[in-house]
Amino acid sequence: MDKQLQNEITGTQVIVMAGGKAKRMGIDLPKCLLEVSGKRLIDWCVESLAEEGFRKFVFLLGHRHALVKEHISSSNYQIEVKYSIDPVSNVGLGKGKALKHALENGAIDRSMRSIVVFPDDIILEDNAYSRLLSSHIEAVQENAIIASVMLVPGTEYPYGVARVDNKNRIVSFTEKPFIREPTSTGIYVFEPEVYEIVDERINMEEPKTIELESVILPVLSKERKLSAFFIESDKWLPINTLKEYERAMKVLA
């Protein structure tokens, strides 16, 4: 790794969205503490980034946050740590509100670029985060973008798909087809200018959850301010359901 990229890594904070529950799996734990092949999901996430040289971490916590803080403090990550604890909400916050809350309470440094990651998305690609950052910086310089997203070229659709004729007869049916459309892994790079869009577009008083993907990314893409970085589909292990959790355990065993 060249010195310039290492300097960029040093000057980038990692925002770890770790406030989710494992409710779809019927487990009363923060999802980031689920164990896969002898390690917690949060360990897979943090250790991968730390191995590439990232040191400044901001953990956005919610459900049973004390358990997560205890795990982080007892781990030998060799990183700098800050926390933002989601405020209590009857409707939930969503990733958008969690991010804005962390900006408002000062946990996120507004002067620094961020990589936003989720512990329940395991990335198996070597040096994926530093390569993402390098691609992002190049796009900033050449195309004046202010954000990047890590994509895979396609993914297995989790449902059966039918083709129906004009008489409502199903003429073909494919179980879990591979959809060849670029798919987000949920990993982003944000320049500080994105925080201004978060301030403007996300209302903490709105009585519903707000997601980055539904509010912030459409604005960035419409303004041609969002760049793409690709990894191979089999290098991404999302863990949102019990079936995906079981698959990850098999892959990483």
C-alpha positions, 0 to 999 in steps of 0.5 A: 500500500502506498503512503498516500493511500495510507494517509487517506485511510488514517484520515477516514473514520469508520461508522459502524451501524450496529444498532439492529436486533436479530429479531428475524432470527428469533434471537434476543441479541444485538445482531452484531453479536451473533457468532459465525465460525467462532467470532462475532459479526462485529469482530469480522467487520472491525478486524477486517478494517483494522487489518487494512489500517483503519483506526478511527471507529464510531459505533452507532448502537441501539438494542441492548447497547451495553452488551455491545460496548462491553464486547468492544471494550474487552476486545483487542481491536487496537482502534480508537472508539467513540459511541452514539447511542440511539434515542428511545423511539416507539417507531424506530429510527432507521439508519438515516436517523441513527446517522443524523443523531450521531452527527448532532451529538458530535460522535461523528467528526463532521470534518472527516470523510466516513466509511459506513459499514454494517456488521451483518454484511461480511466482505470476503474480498481482500483489501476491499475497504482500502480499494473502495477508498482508493476508487472513491478518491479517484472519482472525487478528483475526476468526477466531483462525486461526494459519495461511493457505494460498494456493489456486486454485479448481481445477487440471488433473489430470495423469492420465486419469480413468475412470468404471467401471460395476458390470461393470468396463466403462469408460463414460467417459474424460477425459484431464487433466480440470480438477478444480474443487476448491480446490488448494494452491499450497504457499504458507503463512503461519504465526504463531509458534504453528505452530512449537509444533505443528511441535516437537510433531508432527515427529520428526527421528529418524523414518526417513522423510520428513515433509511439512508437508501430511501432518502440520501442515496436517491439525492446523490444519484440524481445529482450524479454525485454517487460513484460505484465500486464493484466486488464479486458477488460471492465475496459478499455474505449478507446476514438478514435472515436465518437462512443467510445466517446458516449459509454464512456459518457454512461458508466461513467454517 
